[in-house]
Amino acid sequence: MKPYSITRRVVSLVLVVELIAAIGVTAFAFFYERHSHFRAFDISLRGRADTVMGAVEDADDAKLGVMLDKTDLKMPRKDVYAVREEGGQELGQSPNWSPSSENWEGEAGYFLLKVNGRSYRGIRLRGVRVVDPMVGNVRHSLTVLYASPTKEVWEGVFGAVQVFALANGLLVLLTALLVPLLVRRSMNPLHSLAVEAGGVTATAWQFAPKDDVREVAELRPLVDAMEGVIRRLEKSFTQQRQFVGDAAHELKTAVAVVKSSIQLLELRAKTTLEYESGLKRCYADCLRMEDLAQKMLMMARVEEAGKSEPTERTDLAAAVHAAVAELAPFAALRSVEFVATGEAGANVGIDSAMLRSLLVNLLTNAVQHSPAASEVRVGVACDGATVELLVEDFGEGIAAEVLPFVFDRFYRGDPSRSRKTGGTGLGLAICKTIVERARGSIRIESVRGSGTKVLVTLPVFGQI
């Protein structure tokens, strides 16, 4: 997709809207001025026609009846007029009257005509003229045709419209000059925000937009979103660096242990039993390294997947019973018994491999920190919208000051992550990542010396 300029789009949009408005105003001005000028023109025509009718009086020859007395008629030179009495007798006309101007038929009112090729507007006026009412009260029915050229009227209309068009054109031109400057100035906070965001790197996370950026209502949600993204990125990068460092330290420690065991075997000649014992220690350390590598890969795979819409329906209660059966021999070696409760049908949106990893980590952790001849309780409950998984042991518990950090990777303050149990410090971190990926939550309740409860809440499949 080709890049485009917001400034150009805004300026173009403003100019197009203003141009349309200017055209609309000019068109309105044209129709208004035409109406106003021709209304005044029609009133003038009516007045002149009345004047012509008023100039009809008794003729000097009684036989002629009435005549048009043009002595006092001072009409515009280009106007044409004529007066006819009922019956067809013409009483008089203007000097420039042309037969083509005759339009005696039709209703009284205004009409258009051509006089010598020029456009005229005329009026047909009918009336009764009473001449010498004191003598005979003779009534004469008259028709007056009066027309005037419309050229000057149209010149007045177009002259007024040109003023409107010129004013609108100047306004559009002024807008074209000022709007880009105003828009660019309005975009300054956005440019400032871009410069500030451009300074954020993997080693410099400071992001402090200026106050004028935050004062822009349209930019405030963007600033808040960027601050949230940068905080999460900083946290993610910090966790990544810490993870890499901790993983390197763990692997280095495991390699050092294996190296030390091999060096001990090389110091002096040993019996067959001593060599067997040393090799077993090396093998156990290799298994621990393998377990660490597998859990690191699991952590990376879960984090890479991120949050997504669930596509696989898994019965949590059935998965719990399968995990209990899988770990039963391991628990028996430590004289720990599983007590599992929960009815089938509590479906959650986690694929079976992830759910197995979650359950195995929680149950293994509980068994490792349970005293002999004790039990680990596992329960599943569903309330229609959410499913709750409870894993409870009766071991040594976790100190209150350690609880906030138990989900941190490679954290060593919790006894559950001590090397005495063979733990890698990643189990609970993996569990938390799996649960959050499924849009659920996990928490731990523990009292030192009384045991630990792990509560996992997951949405029922289809309820997200």
VEXZA-867073 format. One line per 5 residues: number of its first residue (from 1); for each residue x, y, z of C-alpha. Coordinates in Angstrom, 1 decimal, padded with zeros to 4 digits. Layout:
<recs>
NUM> X,Y,Z; ...
</recs>
This chain:
<recs>
1> 000.0,000.0,000.0; 001.4,003.4,-001.0; 002.0,005.8,001.9; -000.1,008.9,002.2; -000.1,012.2,004.0
6> -002.8,012.9,006.6; -002.0,016.6,006.2; -002.7,016.4,002.5; -005.9,014.4,003.0; -007.2,016.8,005.7
11> -006.3,019.9,003.5; -007.9,018.3,000.4; -011.0,017.4,002.3; -011.4,020.9,003.8; -010.9,022.5,000.4
16> -013.3,020.1,-001.3; -016.0,020.8,001.4; -015.4,024.6,001.2; -015.4,024.5,-002.6; -018.7,022.6,-002.6
21> -020.1,025.2,000.0; -018.8,028.1,-002.2; -020.5,026.6,-005.2; -023.7,026.1,-003.2; -023.6,029.7,-001.8
26> -022.9,031.1,-005.3; -025.8,029.1,-006.8; -028.1,030.3,-004.0; -027.0,033.9,-004.6; -027.7,033.5,-008.3
31> -031.3,032.3,-007.7; -031.9,034.8,-004.9; -030.6,037.8,-007.0; -032.5,036.7,-010.0; -035.7,036.5,-008.0
36> -035.1,039.8,-006.4; -034.1,041.7,-009.5; -036.9,040.3,-011.6; -039.5,041.0,-008.9; -038.4,044.6,-008.8
41> -038.4,044.6,-012.6; -041.9,043.3,-012.7; -043.1,045.9,-010.3; -041.5,048.5,-012.5; -043.2,047.0,-015.6
46> -046.6,047.1,-013.9; -046.1,050.7,-012.9; -045.1,051.8,-016.4; -048.1,049.9,-017.9; -050.4,051.6,-015.4
51> -048.9,055.0,-016.5; -049.5,054.1,-020.2; -053.1,053.2,-019.4; -053.5,056.4,-017.5; -052.5,058.4,-020.6
56> -055.6,057.2,-022.5; -058.1,060.2,-022.8; -060.9,061.6,-025.0; -059.9,062.1,-028.6; -060.3,065.6,-030.1
61> -062.6,064.0,-032.7; -065.6,062.7,-030.8; -066.1,060.0,-033.4; -062.7,058.5,-032.5; -063.7,058.1,-028.8
66> -060.4,057.8,-026.9; -056.7,058.1,-027.8; -053.3,057.6,-026.2; -051.8,061.0,-025.3; -048.1,060.5,-025.4
71> -047.3,064.2,-024.6; -046.4,063.5,-020.9; -045.2,059.9,-021.4; -041.5,059.8,-020.5; -040.7,056.1,-020.9
76> -037.2,054.6,-021.3; -036.1,054.8,-025.0; -035.6,051.0,-025.4; -039.1,050.1,-023.9; -041.9,049.2,-026.3
81> -045.6,049.6,-025.6; -049.0,049.7,-027.3; -052.6,050.2,-026.3; -055.6,048.6,-028.0; -059.3,049.0,-027.2
86> -061.7,046.1,-027.1; -062.7,045.5,-030.7; -059.2,045.7,-032.1; -058.8,049.5,-032.4; -055.2,050.5,-031.7
91> -055.0,053.7,-029.6; -051.3,054.3,-029.8; -047.9,052.7,-029.5; -044.2,053.6,-028.9; -042.1,054.8,-031.8
96> -040.0,051.6,-031.7; -043.0,049.3,-031.7; -042.6,046.3,-034.0; -045.3,044.0,-035.3; -043.2,041.1,-033.8
101> -043.9,042.6,-030.4; -047.6,042.0,-030.6; -048.9,039.4,-028.2; -052.4,040.5,-027.5; -053.9,037.0,-026.9
106> -053.7,035.3,-023.5; -054.3,036.0,-019.9; -053.2,039.1,-018.2; -049.7,038.8,-016.7; -046.0,038.6,-017.6
111> -044.5,037.0,-020.6; -041.2,036.8,-022.6; -040.7,038.0,-026.1; -038.1,039.0,-028.7; -038.0,042.5,-030.1
116> -035.6,043.0,-033.0; -033.6,039.9,-031.8; -033.3,041.1,-028.2; -034.8,039.5,-025.1; -037.6,041.4,-023.5
121> -040.0,040.8,-020.6; -043.4,042.2,-021.0; -046.7,042.6,-019.2; -050.2,042.2,-020.6; -052.5,044.5,-018.6
126> -056.2,044.7,-019.1; -058.4,047.3,-017.5; -061.4,049.7,-017.9; -060.8,053.3,-018.5; -063.6,055.8,-017.6
131> -063.2,058.9,-019.6; -065.0,062.2,-018.5; -067.3,060.5,-015.9; -069.1,063.8,-015.2; -070.5,063.9,-018.8
136> -071.4,060.5,-020.0; -069.5,058.0,-017.8; -068.3,056.1,-020.9; -066.3,053.0,-020.1; -063.6,051.7,-022.4
141> -062.1,048.2,-022.1; -058.4,048.5,-022.8; -055.4,046.1,-023.2; -051.9,047.5,-022.7; -048.8,045.7,-023.8
146> -045.6,046.9,-022.3; -042.1,045.3,-022.5; -038.6,046.3,-021.4; -035.2,044.7,-022.3; -033.9,042.2,-019.7
151> -030.2,042.8,-020.5; -029.7,045.3,-017.7; -031.5,043.1,-015.3; -029.3,040.1,-016.1; -026.2,042.3,-015.8
156> -027.3,043.3,-012.3; -027.9,039.7,-011.4; -024.5,038.5,-012.7; -022.8,041.5,-011.2; -024.1,040.6,-007.7
161> -023.3,036.9,-008.3; -019.7,037.8,-009.4; -019.2,039.6,-006.1; -020.3,036.4,-004.2; -018.1,034.2,-006.5
166> -015.1,036.5,-006.1; -015.5,036.5,-002.3; -015.9,032.7,-002.2; -012.9,032.3,-004.4; -010.8,034.5,-002.2
171> -012.0,032.5,000.8; -011.0,029.2,-000.8; -007.7,030.6,-001.8; -007.1,031.9,001.8; -008.1,028.5,003.1
176> -005.7,026.7,000.8; -002.9,028.9,002.1; -003.8,028.8,005.8; -005.2,025.3,006.4; -001.9,023.5,005.6
181> -000.1,025.7,008.1; -002.7,025.1,010.7; -002.9,021.4,010.1; 000.9,021.1,010.3; 000.9,023.0,013.5
186> -001.8,020.8,014.9; 000.3,017.8,013.9; 003.2,019.0,016.0; 002.1,017.0,019.1; 002.0,013.9,016.9
191> 005.5,014.6,015.5; 006.7,015.1,019.1; 005.2,011.8,020.1; 006.8,010.0,017.2; 010.2,011.5,018.1
196> 009.8,010.5,021.7; 008.7,006.9,020.7; 011.7,006.7,018.3; 014.0,007.1,021.2; 012.8,003.9,022.9
201> 015.3,001.1,022.4; 016.0,-002.3,024.0; 018.4,-000.6,026.4; 016.6,002.8,026.9; 012.9,002.4,027.8
206> 012.3,006.0,028.9; 009.1,007.3,027.3; 007.9,010.7,028.6; 005.7,012.6,026.1; 005.4,016.3,026.6
211> 002.4,017.9,028.3; 001.1,019.4,025.1; 000.8,015.8,023.7; -001.2,014.6,026.6; -003.5,017.7,026.4
216> -004.7,016.6,022.9; -007.8,014.5,023.5; -007.4,012.5,020.3; -003.8,011.6,021.3; -004.3,010.7,024.9
221> -005.6,007.2,024.2; -002.7,006.6,021.9; -000.2,007.9,024.5; -001.8,005.6,027.2; -001.7,002.6,024.8
226> 002.0,003.3,023.9; 002.9,003.6,027.5; 001.2,000.3,028.3; 002.9,-001.4,025.3; 006.3,-000.1,026.3
231> 005.9,-001.1,029.9; 005.0,-004.6,028.8; 007.8,-004.8,026.3; 010.3,-003.6,028.9; 009.0,-006.2,031.3
236> 009.2,-008.9,028.6; 012.7,-007.9,027.6; 013.7,-007.8,031.3; 012.2,-011.2,031.8; 013.9,-012.5,028.7
241> 017.3,-011.3,029.8; 016.7,-012.7,033.3; 015.6,-016.0,031.8; 018.6,-016.2,029.6; 020.9,-015.3,032.5
246> 019.2,-017.7,034.9; 019.1,-020.5,032.3; 022.8,-020.0,031.6; 023.6,-020.1,035.3; 021.5,-023.2,035.8
251> 023.1,-025.0,032.8; 026.6,-023.8,033.9; 025.9,-025.2,037.4; 024.7,-028.5,036.1; 027.7,-028.8,033.7
256> 030.0,-027.9,036.6; 028.5,-030.7,038.7; 028.9,-033.2,036.0; 032.5,-032.0,035.4; 033.3,-032.3,039.1
261> 031.9,-035.8,039.2; 034.1,-036.8,036.3; 037.1,-035.1,037.8; 036.6,-037.0,041.0; 036.6,-040.3,039.1
266> 039.9,-039.3,037.5; 041.8,-038.3,040.7; 042.8,-041.9,041.6; 042.1,-045.4,040.9; 038.8,-046.6,042.3
271> 037.0,-049.8,042.8; 034.3,-051.0,040.5; 031.6,-050.0,043.0; 033.0,-046.5,043.3; 033.1,-046.1,039.5
276> 029.5,-047.3,039.3; 028.4,-044.8,042.0; 030.2,-041.9,040.2; 028.6,-042.8,036.9; 025.2,-042.9,038.5
281> 025.8,-039.4,039.9; 026.8,-038.2,036.4; 023.7,-039.9,034.9; 021.5,-038.2,037.5; 023.0,-034.9,036.8
286> 022.5,-035.4,033.0; 018.9,-036.3,033.7; 018.5,-033.0,035.6; 020.1,-031.1,032.7; 017.7,-032.8,030.3
291> 014.8,-032.0,032.5; 015.9,-028.4,032.7; 016.3,-028.2,028.9; 012.8,-029.7,028.3; 011.2,-027.3,030.7
296> 013.0,-024.3,029.1; 011.7,-025.5,025.7; 008.2,-025.9,027.2; 008.3,-022.4,028.6; 009.4,-021.0,025.2
301> 006.7,-022.9,023.4; 004.0,-021.8,025.7; 005.1,-018.1,025.7; 005.4,-018.2,021.9; 001.8,-019.4,021.5
306> 000.5,-016.4,023.5; -003.2,-015.9,024.2; -005.6,-017.2,021.5; -009.1,-018.4,021.1; -009.4,-022.0,022.3
311> -009.9,-024.6,019.6; -009.7,-027.9,021.6; -012.2,-029.0,024.2; -010.6,-031.0,027.0; -012.4,-032.7,030.0
316> -010.5,-031.4,033.0; -011.7,-034.1,035.4; -010.7,-036.8,033.0; -007.3,-035.2,032.5; -006.9,-035.1,036.3
321> -007.6,-038.8,036.7; -005.1,-039.6,033.9; -002.4,-037.5,035.5; -003.1,-039.1,038.9; -002.8,-042.6,037.3
326> 000.5,-041.6,035.6; 002.1,-040.2,038.8; 000.7,-042.9,041.1; 004.0,-044.9,041.1; 006.0,-041.8,041.8
331> 003.8,-040.9,044.7; 003.9,-044.5,046.0; 007.7,-044.3,046.2; 007.3,-041.4,048.6; 004.3,-043.0,050.5
336> 001.9,-040.3,049.3; -001.6,-041.1,048.2; -003.7,-039.1,045.7; -007.3,-038.4,046.5; -009.1,-037.1,043.3
341> -012.7,-035.8,043.1; -014.7,-034.3,040.4; -017.3,-035.3,037.9; -016.7,-035.5,034.1; -018.0,-032.8,031.8
346> -015.9,-029.9,033.1; -014.6,-028.9,029.7; -011.8,-026.3,029.3; -010.2,-024.7,026.3; -006.6,-026.1,026.7
351> -005.0,-028.6,024.4; -004.4,-032.0,026.0; -000.5,-031.6,026.0; -000.6,-028.3,027.7; -003.1,-029.5,030.3
356> -001.0,-032.6,031.0; 002.0,-030.4,031.6; 000.1,-028.2,033.9; -001.3,-031.1,036.0; 002.0,-033.0,036.1
361> 003.9,-029.9,037.3; 001.3,-029.2,040.0; 001.0,-032.8,041.2; 004.7,-033.5,041.1; 005.4,-030.3,043.1
366> 002.7,-031.3,045.7; 004.1,-034.9,046.1; 007.7,-033.6,046.5; 006.8,-031.5,049.4; 004.4,-033.8,051.2
371> 005.5,-035.9,054.2; 005.4,-039.6,054.1; 002.0,-041.3,054.8; 000.1,-038.2,053.7; -002.2,-037.5,050.9
376> -002.5,-035.0,048.0; -006.1,-033.9,047.3; -007.1,-032.9,043.8; -010.6,-031.6,043.1; -012.5,-030.2,040.1
381> -015.6,-028.1,040.5; -017.7,-026.3,037.8; -020.2,-023.5,038.4; -021.4,-023.2,034.7; -019.1,-020.4,033.6
386> -015.8,-021.3,035.2; -014.0,-024.5,036.3; -011.9,-024.5,039.4; -009.0,-026.9,040.0; -007.7,-027.4,043.5
391> -004.4,-029.1,044.4; -003.8,-029.4,048.1; -000.9,-030.9,050.0; -000.1,-031.1,053.8; 003.6,-030.5,053.6
396> 005.9,-027.8,055.1; 004.1,-024.9,053.3; 005.6,-021.7,052.0; 006.6,-018.7,054.0; 004.5,-015.5,053.6
401> 007.4,-013.4,052.3; 008.1,-015.9,049.6; 004.6,-016.3,048.2; 004.7,-013.2,045.9; 007.7,-014.7,044.1
406> 006.8,-018.3,043.7; 005.8,-017.9,040.0; 009.1,-016.2,039.1; 011.4,-018.3,036.9; 014.4,-019.9,038.8
411> 013.3,-018.3,042.0; 015.1,-020.1,044.9; 013.5,-018.6,048.0; 010.7,-021.2,048.0; 011.7,-024.6,049.4
416> 009.6,-026.1,046.6; 012.4,-025.0,044.2; 015.3,-026.4,046.2; 017.8,-028.7,044.5; 017.1,-031.2,047.2
421> 013.9,-032.0,045.4; 015.4,-032.0,042.0; 013.4,-029.0,040.9; 014.5,-026.6,038.1; 012.6,-023.5,039.3
426> 010.5,-023.5,036.2; 007.5,-025.7,037.1; 005.2,-023.0,038.6; 006.3,-020.4,036.0; 005.2,-022.8,033.2
431> 001.9,-023.5,035.0; 001.2,-019.7,035.3; 002.0,-019.2,031.6; -000.3,-022.1,030.5; -003.2,-020.8,032.7
436> -002.9,-017.2,031.5; -002.7,-018.4,027.9; -006.1,-020.0,028.5; -007.4,-016.7,029.9; -007.5,-018.2,033.4
441> -005.9,-017.4,036.8; -003.8,-019.2,039.3; -003.0,-018.4,042.9; -001.4,-020.1,045.9; -002.5,-020.1,049.5
446> -000.1,-021.5,052.0; 000.6,-021.4,055.8; 004.0,-022.3,057.0; 003.8,-025.8,058.5; 000.2,-026.5,057.4
451> 000.5,-027.2,053.7; -000.3,-025.5,050.4; -003.3,-025.0,048.2; -003.0,-024.2,044.5; -006.2,-022.9,043.0
456> -006.6,-022.7,039.2; -009.7,-021.0,037.7; -010.4,-021.5,034.0; -013.3,-020.5,031.8; -015.6,-023.2,030.5
461> -015.0,-024.0,026.9; -017.2,-021.7,024.8; -017.6,-019.1,027.5; -014.7,-016.8,026.5
</recs>
